[in-house]
């Protein structure tokens, strides 16, 4: 079982929750903000806990573009990955959008073109 952090825009929450349920059904522990952050919780502290314990960060490309929150989450994860930590950034096209220039050479799972094939590709990358 791997710990998987789902990094996404609020506008994609419905699709990302569907993805979360499918990854969870495959046996992975999922960090999805709507499941983890409760009323009264520190948003920053909960995100930090989720990022600290994750083996994979799934960066969901959005037709809504990037956000300050998603940028902070994936930037810190990429830095940790490139610094030799045991974490991997996995891009997923969930509603459109394009990869940031620094990630343009990394293959992404495409849920827009074919949801089932994209999920299969993502699951193969999560060990």
Residue pairs with C-beta under 8 A, 6 or more apart in sequence:
1 27
1 28
1 29
2 28
2 29
2 55
2 56
2 126
2 127
3 28
3 29
3 31
3 53
3 54
3 55
3 56
4 23
4 28
4 29
4 30
4 31
4 54
4 55
4 56
4 57
4 58
4 126
5 31
5 50
5 51
5 54
5 56
5 57
5 58
5 73
5 77
6 16
6 19
6 20
6 30
6 31
6 32
6 33
6 58
6 60
7 57
7 58
7 59
7 60
7 70
7 73
7 74
7 77
8 16
8 60
8 62
8 70
8 94
9 60
9 62
9 64
9 65
9 67
9 70
11 62
11 63
11 64
11 95
12 60
12 62
12 64
12 94
12 95
13 34
15 60
15 94
15 95
15 111
16 32
16 60
16 94
17 32
17 34
19 58
19 60
19 92
19 94
19 111
19 119
19 122
20 30
20 32
20 35
22 119
23 30
23 119
23 122
23 123
23 126
24 30
26 123
28 126
31 50
31 53
31 54
33 46
33 47
36 46
36 50
37 43
37 46
37 47
47 69
47 73
51 57
51 73
51 76
51 77
54 77
54 87
55 86
55 87
55 88
55 126
56 87
56 88
56 89
56 90
56 125
56 126
57 73
57 74
57 77
57 87
57 88
57 89
57 90
58 90
58 91
58 92
58 122
59 70
59 74
59 89
59 90
59 91
59 92
59 103
60 70
60 92
60 93
60 94
60 95
61 91
61 92
61 93
61 94
61 95
61 96
61 97
61 98
61 99
61 108
62 70
62 94
62 95
62 96
62 97
63 95
63 96
63 97
64 95
64 97
65 97
66 100
74 89
77 87
77 89
78 89
78 102
78 103
80 87
81 87
81 88
81 89
88 125
89 103
89 106
90 108
90 109
90 122
90 125
90 126
91 99
91 103
91 106
91 107
91 108
91 109
92 108
92 109
92 110
92 111
92 118
92 122
93 108
93 109
93 110
93 111
93 112
93 113
93 118
94 111
94 112
95 112
96 112
99 106
99 108
109 118
109 119
109 121
109 122
109 125
110 117
110 118
110 121
111 118
111 119
112 118
